[in-house]
Amino acid sequence: MSFLGENIQTIRKHRKMKQQELADAIGINMQSLSKIERGVNYPTFDTLEKIMDVLEVTPNELLSGKWEYIDHTEPYIMEVIKREQDFNVSLDYLPQNEYFNSEQEYRFYMETKLMQYISNYITNEAVGLEELMEIKQLIQRQKLERVMKVHKEMRGLDRYREQPPKYKYHNPYNDRVLRELADIDRKNNIPDTSPEQDFDEMDFEEYLKDKWNRGL
């Protein structure tokens, strides 16, 4: 309790709040808040709750010794980095997993997990249109890089009669590869945008119901 007033003052200043602003927000006069911060008086439980709510701190932060700034995002960042790395490592070691009887099996499993990973991200409610536009740009860049990679292989073969050492995965003159990259046959990699023709009101109603059911 000896650090309570000092901690309130320190956190208030860290939040760039004036004494009058905090006093108004918690419903007491500035003189009363000044006495609390100087340790002359202790706040009532109700006032203390309001202070914690306005300053966005926990009881432990106010009452467990002298307050020092803690980055509250750090534990979340470290947790997501750990989980992402665990996912990466698990995918890297799939070819060595004895469960699979063939390369085809593990590649199918890996593709399924990657599609699930991507789908989970882009359907997350926290992902907004801005993030989806960034993903679109990333995909477009990747598609162009794949086309340019095949072009580079073809140029190497034409000029030096060999492919660049780090490629050599396929025949760049194989029209099937180019046709798939350019989506010549199916033409469904790049969707048409004609809402006047394909906007489905029933799907939209289901989308709204789903959001309502999840409380979003």
C-alpha positions in Angstrom: 0.0 0.0 0.0 3.0 2.3 0.6 3.5 2.5 -3.2 -0.2 2.9 -4.1 -0.3 6.7 -4.5 3.0 6.9 -6.2 2.0 4.1 -8.6 -1.2 5.9 -9.5 0.7 9.1 -10.3 3.4 7.3 -12.3 0.8 5.3 -14.4 -1.3 8.5 -14.9 1.7 10.4 -16.2 2.7 7.4 -18.4 -0.9 7.5 -19.8 -0.3 11.2 -20.5 -3.3 12.1 -18.3 -3.5 15.3 -16.3 -4.5 15.1 -12.6 -7.8 16.9 -13.4 -8.6 14.4 -16.2 -8.2 11.4 -14.0 -10.2 13.1 -11.1 -13.0 13.9 -13.5 -13.0 10.3 -15.0 -13.3 8.7 -11.6 -15.7 11.2 -10.1 -13.7 12.9 -7.3 -12.2 16.4 -7.0 -8.6 17.0 -7.9 -7.6 17.8 -4.3 -8.8 14.3 -3.2 -6.8 12.7 -6.0 -3.8 14.7 -5.1 -3.9 13.4 -1.5 -4.3 9.8 -2.8 -1.2 10.2 -5.1 0.8 11.8 -2.3 -0.1 8.9 0.1 -2.0 11.2 2.5 -5.3 9.4 2.0 -6.2 5.9 0.7 -9.0 5.6 -1.9 -12.2 3.8 -1.2 -12.6 0.4 -2.8 -15.1 1.9 -5.3 -12.7 4.7 -6.2 -9.8 2.3 -6.5 -11.8 0.1 -8.9 -12.6 3.2 -11.0 -8.9 4.2 -11.0 -7.9 0.7 -12.2 -10.5 0.8 -14.9 -9.5 4.3 -16.2 -5.8 3.6 -16.1 -6.3 0.0 -17.4 -4.2 -1.7 -14.7 -4.6 -4.7 -12.5 -4.6 -4.7 -8.7 -1.2 -6.4 -8.8 0.3 -3.6 -10.8 -0.9 -1.0 -8.3 -0.3 -2.9 -5.1 2.8 -5.1 -5.7 5.7 -2.7 -5.1 6.9 0.1 -7.2 5.2 0.1 -10.7 7.4 -0.3 -13.8 6.2 -0.3 -17.3 5.6 -3.8 -18.7 4.9 -4.4 -22.4 1.6 -6.4 -22.2 1.9 -7.5 -25.8 5.2 -9.3 -25.3 3.7 -12.6 -23.9 1.2 -12.7 -26.8 3.9 -12.1 -29.4 6.2 -14.7 -27.9 3.4 -17.2 -27.8 2.4 -16.7 -31.4 6.0 -16.9 -32.6 6.5 -20.2 -30.7 3.3 -21.7 -32.1 4.1 -20.5 -35.7 7.6 -22.0 -35.4 6.3 -25.2 -34.1 4.0 -25.4 -37.1 6.9 -24.6 -39.5 9.1 -27.3 -37.9 6.3 -29.9 -38.0 5.8 -29.3 -41.7 9.6 -29.4 -42.4 9.8 -32.8 -40.8 6.7 -34.4 -42.5 8.8 -36.1 -45.2 10.6 -38.0 -42.4 7.4 -39.1 -40.7 7.1 -42.8 -40.8 3.3 -42.7 -40.8 3.2 -41.9 -44.5 3.7 -44.7 -47.0 4.6 -42.5 -49.9 5.7 -39.0 -50.9 2.2 -38.5 -52.4 0.6 -39.1 -49.0 2.8 -36.6 -47.1 2.4 -34.0 -49.8 -1.3 -34.4 -49.7 -1.3 -34.0 -45.9 1.0 -30.9 -46.1 -1.2 -29.3 -48.7 -4.3 -30.0 -46.6 -2.7 -28.4 -43.5 -1.4 -25.3 -45.5 -4.9 -24.8 -47.0 -6.4 -25.1 -43.5 -3.8 -22.6 -42.2 -4.6 -20.1 -44.9 -8.3 -20.6 -44.7 -8.3 -20.1 -40.9 -6.4 -16.8 -41.3 -8.5 -15.2 -44.0 -11.8 -16.2 -42.4 -10.8 -14.8 -39.0 -13.0 -11.9 -38.0 -9.9 -10.0 -37.0 -8.8 -9.9 -40.7 -10.2 -6.9 -42.4 -10.4 -5.8 -46.0 -7.0 -4.1 -45.7 -5.3 -7.4 -44.7 -7.1 -9.2 -47.5 -5.9 -6.7 -50.0 -2.3 -7.3 -48.7 -2.8 -11.0 -49.1 -4.0 -10.5 -52.6 -0.9 -8.4 -53.4 1.3 -11.2 -51.9 -0.4 -13.8 -54.1 -0.1 -11.7 -57.2 3.6 -11.1 -56.5 4.1 -14.9 -55.9 2.3 -15.8 -59.1 4.4 -13.3 -61.1 7.6 -14.7 -59.5 6.7 -18.2 -60.5 6.1 -17.2 -64.1 9.4 -15.3 -64.1 11.2 -18.3 -62.6 10.0 -20.5 -65.5 11.1 -17.7 -67.9 14.5 -17.6 -66.3 14.9 -21.4 -66.8 14.0 -21.1 -70.4 16.4 -18.2 -71.0 19.2 -20.3 -69.3 18.5 -23.2 -71.6 18.3 -21.1 -74.7 21.6 -19.2 -73.9 23.7 -21.8 -72.0 22.0 -25.1 -72.7 21.4 -25.6 -69.0 19.1 -24.4 -66.3 20.2 -22.3 -63.3 21.6 -24.7 -60.7 19.1 -23.9 -58.0 16.1 -24.8 -60.3 16.2 -28.0 -62.4 12.9 -29.2 -61.1 11.0 -29.5 -64.4 11.1 -28.8 -68.0 10.3 -25.1 -68.5 9.2 -25.8 -72.1 6.4 -28.0 -70.8 3.4 -26.0 -71.9 1.3 -27.6 -69.1 3.3 -25.7 -66.4 3.0 -22.4 -68.2 -0.7 -23.0 -68.9 -1.3 -23.8 -65.2 0.6 -20.7 -64.0 -1.3 -18.5 -66.5 -4.6 -20.3 -65.7 -5.2 -20.6 -69.4 -7.6 -23.6 -69.3 -9.9 -23.1 -66.3 -9.6 -19.4 -65.8 -10.8 -19.6 -62.2 -7.7 -18.4 -60.4 -8.8 -14.8 -60.9 -12.5 -14.5 -60.0 -14.9 -12.3 -62.0 -16.3 -9.4 -60.1 -19.9 -8.9 -61.3 -22.0 -8.5 -58.2 -25.0 -7.6 -60.3 -24.8 -11.2 -61.7 -23.4 -13.3 -58.9 -24.2 -11.6 -55.6 -26.1 -14.3 -53.6 -28.5 -12.6 -51.2 -29.2 -16.0 -49.5 -25.5 -16.5 -48.8 -25.3 -13.0 -47.5 -28.2 -13.6 -45.1 -26.4 -16.8 -43.9 -23.3 -14.8 -43.4 -25.1 -12.2 -41.3 -26.8 -15.0 -39.2 -23.5 -16.6 -38.6 -22.0 -13.4 -37.4 -25.0 -12.8 -35.1 -24.8 -16.3 -33.7 -21.1 -15.7 -32.8 -21.9 -12.4 -31.2 -19.9 -10.4 -33.7 
